Amino acid sequence: MQQNSSPQELAALAARIKAWGSELGFQAVGIGGIDLSSAEAGLTDWLAQGFHGGMDYMAKHGLKRARPAELVPGTLSVISVRMDYLSVAAQAGWTVLEDGSRAYISRYALGRDYHKVLRNRLDKLAQRIREEVGEFGYRVFTDSAPVLEVELARRTRLGWRGKHTLLLSREQGSWFFLGELFTDLPLPADIAGDEHCGSCRRCLDICPTQAIVAPYRLDARRCISYLTIEHRGSIPLELRPLIGNRIYGCDDCQLVCPWNRFAQISTEADFAVRHGLDDVGLVELFAWDEATFNTRMAGSPIYRIGHEQWQRNLAVALGNAPPDAAIRRALQQGLALATPLVAEHIAWALDRQDGVVS
């Protein structure tokens, strides 16, 4: 692509990029500019209030997250993509949550690691663009760097930011992954669409820990997804009972969202449920030793939290489960080989089972 390409040529290229993206399995492709200055004040305030918790990398990169051309010098436009992941199993979400003896795992993590899937497809998209225009500068992002992906996608007609801070689409609700291709191609930007949350506040009201402190404002320190995935240490005592049987992530704000009634089932084989994780007992998972965890979770996004954190999360869920002799035996057996972190949570769980703590 020549530097002096006409607007018509660039528009035609943008249309072809969207078509290639569709052929590669993306359900939507949008193109946006790089001026995110209107998002900087909100980001600065969010960080200043400490809502990022222990995710120091968010503060470390500062406003680079809102400045694509500083994050990747030479960036002129951003290609945002959406890939749906909803599996048939996700439709049973409330059923699993209502059974305190079962383990609830966020629906996005039931299949293969999405980072690998999206990165591979985005690399293929970049290769296809290269075949068309020759060498060009680009960088792929799949939730792997400090990128304001929702803000970028919102500006490309892929959807709008919901009050739970996730991107929402009229066609797929919020059951999808986002990825980006930062590029030095001066592609024409799409026009942002309208927002459709209206006066609805179901996501705020349903949040178990009230982590959505205001519309469009999330305190990660209270978020169950943060506590079970990003947080490495001891889970605050006051929040443990509120976690229920959620051992990896939380979908309550998505399960209750009216727009998710229109979500389509993904045909992506990589996102099919693995190892029956959509509906499995807590005691069964707690019995996994580290070798079993590593084998079963290989290729899963869950693998990165490690066995210790997995056991910690399960101990909390077992403490929240209805009193049961089998649960007590499992916790006592696990205590023998537990690390100090896990042992602390097992002790709490045993007290909960005995009614010592509420």
Buried (B, 14 or more C-beta within 10 A) or exposed (E): BEEEBEEEEBEEBBEEBBEBBEEBBBBBBBBBBBEBEEBBEBBEEBBEEEBBBBBEEBBEBBBBBBBBBBBBEEBBBBBBBBBBBBBEBBBEBEEBBEBBBBBBBBBBBBBBBBBEBBBBBBBBBBEBBEEEBEEBEBBBBBBEBBBBBBBBBBBBBBBBBBBBBBBBBEBBBBBBBBBBBBBBBBBBBBEBBEEBBEEBEBBBEBBBBEBBEEBEBBBBBBBBBBBBBBBEEEBEEEBBBBBBBBBBBBBBBBBBBBBBEEBEBBEBEBBBBBEEBBBBBBBEBBEBEEEEBEEBBEEBBBBEBBBBBBBBBBBBBBBBBEEBEEBBEBBEEBBEEBEEBBBBBBBBBBEBBEEEBE
